[in-house]
Amino acid sequence: MEEKSYIPYRSIADHIDIGLSDILIIASDITKIAFQAKRMEGEFDINVFIDSFMQRITMSGTLILPAYNFHLKSGQEFDLKRTLPTTGALPLAAFKRTDFCRTWHPLHSFLAW
C-alpha cells in the first residue's frame, strides 16, 4: 500500500485543478483538515485556508460558500448581517470577514467573494 503524503493546509488549493477566474464553490466539512494540520503543523488558521483559495482564483474569480440557516423559528426574521450560517466553520469564518457578501435568501443564502 502506498503511503499518503501530507499536504500542508496552506497549499491544498495548489494541488487542485483550480484556474484563474474560476468560480469555486466550497461545501465541505474541514474538520479532518483542521485536526490534521494541528497535529502535523501545530496550527490551523481558517482565514489562511480561505485566503489560499482566493489567491489561487485571483480577484477575477469567485469563491462561494453555502451560508444556509434552517434554525429560524416561525415569525423570526432573517437578518443578512446577524443571522449566522449553520453550515460549518468555513462559512462562519467567512461571515465574519468584510471581503465576503451574503445573498438575501433567508434559508439558502451564500457568501461570495
Short mmCIF file of the C-alpha atoms (twelve columns), coordinates in Angstrom:
data_MODEL
# 
_entry.id   MODEL 
# 
loop_
_atom_site.group_PDB 
_atom_site.id 
_atom_site.type_symbol 
_atom_site.label_atom_id 
_atom_site.label_alt_id 
_atom_site.label_comp_id 
_atom_site.label_asym_id 
_atom_site.label_seq_id 
_atom_site.Cartn_x 
_atom_site.Cartn_y 
_atom_site.Cartn_z 
_atom_site.pdbx_PDB_model_num 
ATOM 1   C CA . MET A 1   0.000   0.000  0.000   1 
ATOM 2   C CA . GLU A 2   1.258   3.463  -0.914  1 
ATOM 3   C CA . GLU A 3   1.847   5.845  1.997   1 
ATOM 4   C CA . LYS A 4   -0.150  9.064  1.832   1 
ATOM 5   C CA . SER A 5   1.926   12.211 1.977   1 
ATOM 6   C CA . TYR A 6   0.723   15.175 3.987   1 
ATOM 7   C CA . ILE A 7   -0.145  18.364 2.116   1 
ATOM 8   C CA . PRO A 8   0.044   21.489 4.298   1 
ATOM 9   C CA . TYR A 9   -3.347  23.176 4.578   1 
ATOM 10  C CA . ARG A 10  -1.906  26.405 3.151   1 
ATOM 11  C CA . SER A 11  -1.143  24.655 -0.139  1 
ATOM 12  C CA . ILE A 12  -4.179  22.373 -0.630  1 
ATOM 13  C CA . ALA A 13  -5.561  24.818 -3.209  1 
ATOM 14  C CA . ASP A 14  -2.324  24.465 -5.191  1 
ATOM 15  C CA . HIS A 15  -2.916  20.717 -5.514  1 
ATOM 16  C CA . ILE A 16  -6.387  21.077 -7.026  1 
ATOM 17  C CA . ASP A 17  -7.093  21.918 -10.650 1 
ATOM 18  C CA . ILE A 18  -8.230  25.483 -9.994  1 
ATOM 19  C CA . GLY A 19  -7.579  28.184 -12.546 1 
ATOM 20  C CA . LEU A 20  -7.516  31.940 -12.524 1 
ATOM 21  C CA . SER A 21  -11.005 33.401 -12.898 1 
ATOM 22  C CA . ASP A 22  -12.699 30.139 -11.863 1 
ATOM 23  C CA . ILE A 23  -15.956 30.107 -9.942  1 
ATOM 24  C CA . LEU A 24  -15.289 27.879 -6.967  1 
ATOM 25  C CA . ILE A 25  -17.926 26.555 -4.570  1 
ATOM 26  C CA . ILE A 26  -16.577 25.007 -1.386  1 
ATOM 27  C CA . ALA A 27  -19.139 22.984 0.539   1 
ATOM 28  C CA . SER A 28  -17.101 20.712 2.747   1 
ATOM 29  C CA . ASP A 29  -16.548 19.667 6.310   1 
ATOM 30  C CA . ILE A 30  -12.968 20.761 7.037   1 
ATOM 31  C CA . THR A 31  -12.759 19.196 10.496  1 
ATOM 32  C CA . LYS A 32  -10.293 16.492 9.418   1 
ATOM 33  C CA . ILE A 33  -8.146  19.046 7.589   1 
ATOM 34  C CA . ALA A 34  -8.026  21.245 10.697  1 
ATOM 35  C CA . PHE A 35  -7.199  18.363 13.052  1 
ATOM 36  C CA . GLN A 36  -4.526  17.010 10.755  1 
ATOM 37  C CA . ALA A 37  -2.989  20.480 10.310  1 
ATOM 38  C CA . LYS A 38  -2.858  20.989 14.069  1 
ATOM 39  C CA . ARG A 39  -1.223  17.601 14.504  1 
ATOM 40  C CA . MET A 40  1.274   17.988 11.645  1 
ATOM 41  C CA . GLU A 41  1.922   21.752 11.706  1 
ATOM 42  C CA . GLY A 42  0.917   22.776 15.204  1 
ATOM 43  C CA . GLU A 43  -1.790  25.156 13.975  1 
ATOM 44  C CA . PHE A 44  -4.727  25.706 11.666  1 
ATOM 45  C CA . ASP A 45  -5.802  29.230 10.728  1 
ATOM 46  C CA . ILE A 46  -9.117  29.073 8.914   1 
ATOM 47  C CA . ASN A 47  -8.595  32.515 7.347   1 
ATOM 48  C CA . VAL A 48  -5.254  31.431 5.881   1 
ATOM 49  C CA . PHE A 49  -7.072  28.401 4.444   1 
ATOM 50  C CA . ILE A 50  -9.746  30.640 2.857   1 
ATOM 51  C CA . ASP A 51  -7.100  33.077 1.582   1 
ATOM 52  C CA . SER A 52  -5.200  30.252 -0.136  1 
ATOM 53  C CA . PHE A 53  -8.204  29.604 -2.395  1 
ATOM 54  C CA . MET A 54  -8.731  33.321 -3.009  1 
ATOM 55  C CA . GLN A 55  -5.108  33.708 -4.073  1 
ATOM 56  C CA . ARG A 56  -5.485  30.763 -6.440  1 
ATOM 57  C CA . ILE A 57  -8.533  32.145 -8.293  1 
ATOM 58  C CA . THR A 58  -7.380  35.792 -8.042  1 
ATOM 59  C CA . MET A 59  -9.667  38.827 -7.983  1 
ATOM 60  C CA . SER A 60  -11.153 37.797 -11.329 1 
ATOM 61  C CA . GLY A 61  -12.538 34.574 -9.820  1 
ATOM 62  C CA . THR A 62  -15.427 33.957 -7.456  1 
ATOM 63  C CA . LEU A 63  -15.405 31.975 -4.233  1 
ATOM 64  C CA . ILE A 64  -18.815 30.816 -2.970  1 
ATOM 65  C CA . LEU A 65  -19.655 29.212 0.370   1 
ATOM 66  C CA . PRO A 66  -23.123 27.988 1.419   1 
ATOM 67  C CA . ALA A 67  -24.437 30.050 4.341   1 
ATOM 68  C CA . TYR A 68  -27.728 28.273 4.959   1 
ATOM 69  C CA . ASN A 69  -29.721 28.700 8.119   1 
ATOM 70  C CA . PHE A 70  -32.583 26.342 8.884   1 
ATOM 71  C CA . HIS A 71  -32.985 27.408 12.523  1 
ATOM 72  C CA . LEU A 72  -35.285 30.383 12.005  1 
ATOM 73  C CA . LYS A 73  -38.396 29.976 14.115  1 
ATOM 74  C CA . SER A 74  -41.873 30.856 12.910  1 
ATOM 75  C CA . GLY A 75  -42.183 34.638 12.794  1 
ATOM 76  C CA . GLN A 76  -38.428 35.193 13.198  1 
ATOM 77  C CA . GLU A 77  -36.920 37.390 10.515  1 
ATOM 78  C CA . PHE A 78  -33.757 36.733 8.550   1 
ATOM 79  C CA . ASP A 79  -31.118 39.388 9.199   1 
ATOM 80  C CA . LEU A 80  -28.485 39.448 6.484   1 
ATOM 81  C CA . LYS A 81  -25.816 40.758 8.873   1 
ATOM 82  C CA . ARG A 82  -26.758 38.898 12.075  1 
ATOM 83  C CA . THR A 83  -28.305 35.524 11.199  1 
ATOM 84  C CA . LEU A 84  -25.392 33.113 11.459  1 
ATOM 85  C CA . PRO A 85  -24.862 30.393 8.869   1 
ATOM 86  C CA . THR A 86  -25.271 26.858 10.209  1 
ATOM 87  C CA . THR A 87  -23.211 25.177 7.503   1 
ATOM 88  C CA . GLY A 88  -19.936 24.827 9.369   1 
ATOM 89  C CA . ALA A 89  -16.775 26.607 10.376  1 
ATOM 90  C CA . LEU A 90  -15.725 27.729 6.901   1 
ATOM 91  C CA . PRO A 91  -18.854 29.809 6.128   1 
ATOM 92  C CA . LEU A 92  -18.945 31.061 9.723   1 
ATOM 93  C CA . ALA A 93  -15.378 32.389 9.384   1 
ATOM 94  C CA . ALA A 94  -16.188 33.993 6.010   1 
ATOM 95  C CA . PHE A 95  -19.361 35.526 7.502   1 
ATOM 96  C CA . LYS A 96  -17.180 37.450 9.965   1 
ATOM 97  C CA . ARG A 97  -14.944 38.843 7.203   1 
ATOM 98  C CA . THR A 98  -15.600 42.102 5.361   1 
ATOM 99  C CA . ASP A 99  -14.473 40.802 1.957   1 
ATOM 100 C CA . PHE A 100 -17.458 38.438 1.581   1 
ATOM 101 C CA . CYS A 101 -21.039 39.441 0.870   1 
ATOM 102 C CA . ARG A 102 -24.143 37.383 1.541   1 
ATOM 103 C CA . THR A 103 -27.094 36.716 -0.719  1 
ATOM 104 C CA . TRP A 104 -30.572 37.589 0.542   1 
ATOM 105 C CA . HIS A 105 -32.344 34.228 0.691   1 
ATOM 106 C CA . PRO A 106 -33.343 33.551 4.329   1 
ATOM 107 C CA . LEU A 107 -32.767 29.768 4.222   1 
ATOM 108 C CA . HIS A 108 -30.482 29.147 1.248   1 
ATOM 109 C CA . SER A 109 -28.089 32.086 1.250   1 
ATOM 110 C CA . PHE A 110 -24.498 32.030 0.044   1 
ATOM 111 C CA . LEU A 111 -21.388 34.010 0.895   1 
ATOM 112 C CA . ALA A 112 -19.476 35.253 -2.127  1 
ATOM 113 C CA . TRP A 113 -16.083 36.794 -2.663  1 
# 
